[in-house]
């Protein structure tokens, strides 16, 4: 092939690529909004990012926890990723995130030398701005995240302003000065949540017995946790710390999923579950009924363990739950469980209810046919099987069952 031919091919390929690229629609991915706040305490304009969760505009009466992220230019998205990953499965509540951007050259001054001014900015300017302009739960659900020098600042805020934040997530704190530690020692008891982490290499934390005696104070052990992150270093602790901190802080939000009837009994049974969901509902402005996922596992465990008595107990307790299912496989499983234990009436009801709800389910028509066949109602069984085969002509099991029925006649 000549050089001229090769050049022509290259030019033509580039033209096609550019043509395709020019026809591609692109949109920017925007996460949150940026605000500029004039601070009288810091004598400068401060840049903050605010992320509002997706459900914020749907329910105008609902208020939200707020996570304040220092050094937001680096860690703002960590909090966004956490809830976006988990909230659709009810593992995390929605919450507002405020990222406080910081010039790295000014961190030592802002978070240590002039920390009182920065705390005044937080307490008297930024937090009131957020609470005024957004629906927040205020100090009831207000979280702080800080790494390194911002972590040391968090310890000062915890000691000096005990009610400014309801929780602190602190990674690899530095500048834990004697003044700050003396102030922490004076806390007799704190209901404030705190997770403090360190990497193994951070000897100024892991080997400071005085510091650890304060953090591991048994008076606060229900709310305070210290963790060495074995696989991390000074610069990688923030991501895991934010994840663990939010998971711990919102630990009473997750639906309770246990894998056996005994596990639920050991937990405390239905009365304990109701108490858990009542507290959860009151804290997060949610329904106080037992979560549908917990109901699912209670019934599934009873079915899996062939515990008909317990299964029926849960069905009676959760009126309407079986009917609320949206997948044919569960109508089929529940109906067959009833059929196995001789409750033909309930099995027939569930097969018919499921078919009425999901009329194009070959599985449910096959199950209905099995019920009729087992009870020697061959005509009805044959009709149900034919309907199942009409919906799914590749269902060879149904074809075989039809053949068996026809031989019976």
NORWO-V412455 format. One record per residue. RES is the residue in three letters. PSI is psi as a letter, one per 40 degrees, with the letter a starting at -180 (none if undefined). OMEGA is omega in radians with two decimals (* if undefined). D_LAST is the distance of its C-alpha to the last C-alpha in Angstrom with 2 decimals. Layout:
RES:PSI:OMEGA:D_LAST
RES:PSI:OMEGA:D_LAST
This chain:
UNK:h:-3.10:77.18
UNK:i:3.09:80.38
UNK:d:3.13:81.49
UNK:d:3.14:81.41
UNK:d:3.14:77.73
UNK:d:3.14:76.80
UNK:d:3.13:78.72
UNK:d:3.14:76.96
UNK:d:-3.13:73.50
UNK:d:-3.14:74.53
UNK:d:-3.14:75.89
UNK:d:3.13:72.77
UNK:d:3.12:70.47
UNK:d:3.13:72.60
UNK:d:3.13:72.49
UNK:d:-3.13:68.68
UNK:d:-3.13:68.44
UNK:d:3.13:70.95
UNK:d:3.12:69.19
UNK:d:-3.11:65.83
UNK:d:-3.12:67.50
UNK:d:-3.13:69.34
UNK:e:-3.12:66.09
UNK:h:3.09:64.44
UNK:h:3.11:64.49
UNK:i:3.07:65.73
UNK:i:3.12:66.08
UNK:i:3.05:67.98
UNK:h:-3.08:66.27
UNK:h:3.12:68.21
UNK:h:3.12:67.81
UNK:a:3.12:69.89
UNK:i:3.14:73.21
UNK:h:3.12:76.75
UNK:i:3.04:79.44
UNK:h:-3.10:83.17
UNK:h:3.09:84.86
UNK:h:-3.11:88.63
UNK:h:3.07:89.59
UNK:d:-3.11:92.91
UNK:d:3.14:92.63
UNK:e:3.13:92.07
UNK:f:3.10:94.22
UNK:i:3.09:91.73
UNK:h:-3.10:88.63
UNK:h:3.14:85.43
UNK:h:3.09:82.24
UNK:i:3.05:78.91
UNK:i:3.14:75.30
UNK:h:3.07:72.78
UNK:h:3.10:69.01
UNK:h:-3.09:67.01
UNK:i:-3.01:63.30
UNK:d:-3.09:60.67
UNK:e:-3.00:59.74
UNK:d:-3.06:63.37
UNK:e:-3.08:63.38
UNK:d:-3.08:60.09
UNK:g:-3.05:61.24
UNK:e:-3.12:64.89
UNK:e:-3.03:65.09
UNK:h:3.06:64.07
UNK:i:-2.92:66.80
UNK:i:2.92:66.61
UNK:i:3.10:68.02
UNK:h:3.02:70.51
UNK:h:3.08:71.12
UNK:h:-3.07:74.67
UNK:h:3.05:74.90
UNK:i:-2.96:78.39
UNK:f:-3.08:79.04
UNK:d:3.12:76.32
UNK:e:-3.13:77.14
UNK:d:-2.95:75.46
UNK:e:-3.12:72.97
UNK:d:-3.05:71.86
UNK:e:3.13:68.63
UNK:d:3.14:67.61
UNK:d:3.10:66.84
UNK:d:-3.11:65.02
UNK:d:-3.10:62.82
UNK:d:-3.07:61.97
UNK:d:3.10:60.56
UNK:d:-3.14:58.96
UNK:d:-2.92:57.05
UNK:d:-2.97:55.85
UNK:d:-3.12:55.88
UNK:e:3.06:52.60
UNK:e:3.12:50.89
UNK:f:3.08:53.06
UNK:e:3.12:55.07
UNK:i:3.00:58.34
UNK:i:2.96:59.77
UNK:i:3.09:61.38
UNK:i:3.11:65.14
UNK:i:3.10:68.19
UNK:h:3.11:70.11
UNK:h:3.11:73.84
UNK:h:-3.12:75.34
UNK:h:-3.09:79.11
UNK:i:-3.04:80.51
UNK:h:2.98:83.54
UNK:h:-3.04:86.22
UNK:d:3.13:86.11
UNK:e:-3.09:89.91
UNK:e:-3.01:90.17
UNK:d:-3.10:87.65
UNK:d:3.12:90.23
UNK:d:-3.08:92.33
UNK:d:-2.99:89.49
UNK:e:-3.11:87.58
UNK:c:-3.05:90.53
UNK:d:-3.14:94.10
UNK:f:-3.05:93.44
UNK:d:3.13:90.24
UNK:d:3.12:91.53
UNK:d:-3.12:91.74
UNK:d:3.10:88.24
UNK:d:3.06:86.91
UNK:d:3.08:88.77
UNK:d:3.12:87.10
UNK:d:-2.98:83.66
UNK:d:-2.97:84.35
UNK:e:-3.12:86.47
UNK:d:-3.04:85.38
UNK:d:-3.10:82.04
UNK:d:3.06:79.93
UNK:d:3.09:81.29
UNK:d:-3.14:80.54
UNK:d:-3.11:76.90
UNK:d:-3.14:76.46
UNK:d:-3.01:78.06
UNK:e:-3.13:76.12
UNK:i:3.14:72.67
UNK:g:-3.10:70.45
UNK:i:3.04:70.97
UNK:e:3.10:70.65
UNK:a:-3.03:74.27
UNK:e:3.13:75.55
UNK:d:-3.12:72.43
UNK:g:-3.11:70.41
UNK:h:-3.02:72.94
UNK:i:3.14:72.65
UNK:h:2.97:75.24
UNK:h:3.07:74.75
UNK:i:3.11:77.67
UNK:i:3.05:78.31
UNK:b:-3.11:81.55
UNK:d:3.08:84.49
UNK:d:3.03:82.12
UNK:d:3.07:80.61
UNK:d:3.07:84.08
UNK:d:3.12:84.58
UNK:d:3.11:81.37
UNK:d:3.09:82.85
UNK:d:3.13:85.95
UNK:d:3.11:83.95
UNK:d:-3.10:81.97
UNK:d:-3.02:85.26
UNK:d:-3.05:87.24
UNK:g:-2.93:84.71
UNK:e:-3.07:82.16
UNK:e:3.14:80.21
UNK:d:3.10:80.28
UNK:i:3.10:76.98
UNK:e:-3.14:74.11
UNK:i:3.13:73.29
UNK:h:3.03:74.82
UNK:h:-2.95:73.13
UNK:h:-3.13:75.92
UNK:h:3.02:75.81
UNK:f:-3.06:78.69
UNK:i:3.01:81.41
UNK:i:3.12:85.01
UNK:f:3.03:88.28
UNK:g:-3.01:87.47
UNK:i:3.13:91.15
UNK:d:3.12:92.95
UNK:d:3.14:93.27
UNK:d:-3.14:89.54
UNK:d:3.09:88.75
UNK:d:3.12:91.30
UNK:d:3.12:89.68
UNK:d:-3.13:86.22
UNK:d:-3.06:87.65
UNK:e:3.09:88.64
UNK:h:-3.13:85.06
UNK:d:3.12:84.43
UNK:h:-3.13:80.80
UNK:h:3.03:78.65
UNK:e:3.14:75.25
UNK:h:3.10:75.24
UNK:i:3.01:72.55
UNK:h:2.93:73.89
UNK:h:3.11:72.43
UNK:h:-3.10:75.12
UNK:i:3.08:74.38
UNK:i:2.99:76.48
UNK:i:-3.12:76.13
UNK:d:-3.10:77.35
UNK:e:-3.03:80.38
UNK:g:-3.03:81.60
UNK:d:3.12:83.99
UNK:e:3.03:85.79
UNK:d:-2.98:82.70
UNK:d:-3.10:81.15
UNK:e:3.14:84.50
UNK:g:-3.06:86.16
UNK:d:3.13:85.85
UNK:d:3.12:87.54
UNK:d:-3.10:85.12
UNK:d:3.12:82.07
UNK:d:3.10:83.31
UNK:d:-3.10:83.23
UNK:d:-3.13:79.79
UNK:e:-3.14:78.35
UNK:h:-3.09:80.00
UNK:d:3.11:77.85
UNK:d:-3.06:78.66
UNK:e:-2.93:76.58
UNK:e:3.12:73.96
UNK:d:-3.06:71.03
UNK:e:-3.07:71.76
UNK:h:3.09:73.74
UNK:h:3.09:72.31
UNK:h:-3.07:74.12
UNK:h:3.01:72.28
UNK:h:-3.10:73.49
UNK:g:-2.92:71.26
UNK:d:-3.03:71.43
UNK:e:-3.07:70.31
UNK:i:2.98:72.44
UNK:a:-3.03:76.06
UNK:d:-3.03:78.43
UNK:e:-3.10:77.07
UNK:e:-3.11:73.34
UNK:d:-3.02:72.99
UNK:d:-3.05:72.52
UNK:d:-3.12:68.94
UNK:d:-3.13:67.51
UNK:d:3.10:69.72
UNK:d:-3.14:68.54
UNK:d:-3.12:64.89
UNK:d:-3.12:65.44
UNK:d:3.12:67.72
UNK:d:3.11:65.34
UNK:d:3.12:62.43
UNK:d:-3.06:64.54
UNK:d:3.12:66.05
UNK:f:-3.07:62.74
UNK:d:3.14:61.00
UNK:e:3.11:59.81
UNK:d:-3.04:58.01
UNK:h:3.01:55.12
UNK:i:-3.12:51.83
UNK:h:-3.14:51.32
UNK:h:3.09:48.63
UNK:i:-2.90:48.10
UNK:e:3.07:45.51
UNK:i:3.07:44.61
UNK:d:-3.13:44.36
UNK:d:-3.14:47.42
UNK:d:3.09:49.41
UNK:d:3.09:48.98
UNK:d:3.12:49.90
UNK:d:3.11:52.97
UNK:d:-3.13:53.90
UNK:e:3.05:54.07
UNK:a:-3.05:50.69
UNK:d:-3.12:49.99
UNK:d:3.11:53.52
UNK:d:3.10:55.13
UNK:d:3.13:52.80
UNK:d:3.12:53.66
UNK:d:3.13:57.35
UNK:d:-3.08:57.04
UNK:d:3.04:55.40
UNK:d:3.10:57.87
UNK:d:3.13:60.77
UNK:d:-3.13:59.10
UNK:d:-3.13:58.57
UNK:d:-3.13:62.14
UNK:d:-2.99:63.63
UNK:e:-3.14:61.73
UNK:f:-3.12:61.15
UNK:i:3.01:57.38
UNK:i:-3.08:54.76
UNK:e:3.11:55.08
UNK:i:3.06:51.36
UNK:h:-3.05:49.72
UNK:i:-3.10:48.90
UNK:d:3.13:45.31
UNK:d:3.08:45.50
UNK:d:3.08:46.44
UNK:d:3.14:43.61
UNK:d:-3.08:41.23
UNK:d:3.06:42.56
UNK:d:-3.13:42.56
UNK:d:-3.12:38.85
UNK:d:3.12:37.99
UNK:d:3.12:39.98
UNK:d:3.13:38.28
UNK:d:-3.11:34.83
UNK:d:-3.11:35.95
UNK:e:3.14:37.42
UNK:f:-3.14:34.40
UNK:g:-3.03:36.81
UNK:d:-3.12:34.66
UNK:d:-3.14:37.60
UNK:d:3.10:39.83
UNK:d:-3.11:37.18
UNK:d:3.08:36.75
UNK:d:-3.12:40.54
UNK:d:3.10:40.96
UNK:d:3.12:38.29
UNK:d:-3.14:40.20
UNK:d:-3.05:43.51
UNK:g:-3.08:42.50
UNK:h:3.11:40.95
UNK:e:-3.08:39.21
UNK:d:-3.12:39.36
UNK:d:-3.11:35.62
UNK:e:-3.08:35.30
UNK:e:-3.11:38.28
UNK:i:-3.11:36.58
UNK:e:-3.13:36.49
UNK:h:-3.08:34.20
UNK:d:-3.10:30.42
UNK:d:-3.11:30.56
UNK:d:3.02:32.18
UNK:d:3.14:29.80
UNK:d:-3.11:27.00
UNK:d:-3.12:29.04
UNK:d:-3.14:30.07
UNK:d:3.14:26.66
UNK:d:3.08:25.14
UNK:d:3.08:28.19
UNK:d:-3.13:27.54
UNK:d:3.11:23.88
UNK:d:-3.10:25.19
UNK:e:2.96:27.54
UNK:e:3.12:25.16
UNK:g:-3.07:26.42
UNK:d:-3.11:23.18
UNK:d:-3.13:25.19
UNK:d:3.12:27.66
UNK:d:3.13:25.14
UNK:d:3.13:23.29
UNK:d:-3.08:26.76
UNK:d:3.09:27.85
UNK:d:-3.12:24.87
UNK:d:3.12:25.36
UNK:d:3.13:29.12
UNK:d:3.13:29.02
UNK:d:3.11:26.87
UNK:d:-3.11:29.31
UNK:d:-3.11:32.16
UNK:g:-2.97:30.79
UNK:e:-3.12:28.37
UNK:f:-3.13:28.18
UNK:h:3.06:26.89
UNK:d:-3.11:23.90
UNK:d:-3.08:24.33
UNK:d:3.06:23.89
UNK:d:3.07:20.78
UNK:d:3.11:19.26
UNK:d:3.10:20.54
UNK:d:3.09:19.15
UNK:d:3.11:15.65
UNK:d:3.13:16.26
UNK:d:-3.12:17.47
UNK:d:-3.13:14.47
UNK:d:-3.14:12.08
UNK:d:-3.13:14.60
UNK:e:3.03:14.60
UNK:f:3.05:10.84
UNK:g:-2.92:11.20
UNK:d:-3.12:8.25
UNK:d:3.13:9.52
UNK:d:3.11:12.94
UNK:d:-3.14:12.27
UNK:d:3.13:10.96
UNK:d:-3.14:14.05
UNK:d:3.12:16.33
UNK:d:3.14:15.40
UNK:d:3.10:16.04
UNK:d:3.11:19.28
UNK:d:-3.12:20.25
UNK:d:3.09:19.82
UNK:d:3.13:21.78
UNK:d:-3.12:24.56
UNK:g:-3.06:24.58
UNK:e:3.14:23.30
UNK:e:-3.12:24.57
UNK:g:-3.06:22.38
UNK:d:3.11:20.68
UNK:d:-3.14:19.25
UNK:d:3.10:17.13
UNK:d:3.12:16.07
UNK:d:-3.14:14.98
UNK:d:3.09:13.03
UNK:d:3.13:11.17
UNK:d:3.12:10.45
UNK:d:-3.13:9.26
UNK:d:-3.11:6.82
UNK:d:3.10:5.49
UNK:d:-3.14:5.49
UNK:d:-3.00:3.81
UNK:none:*:0.00
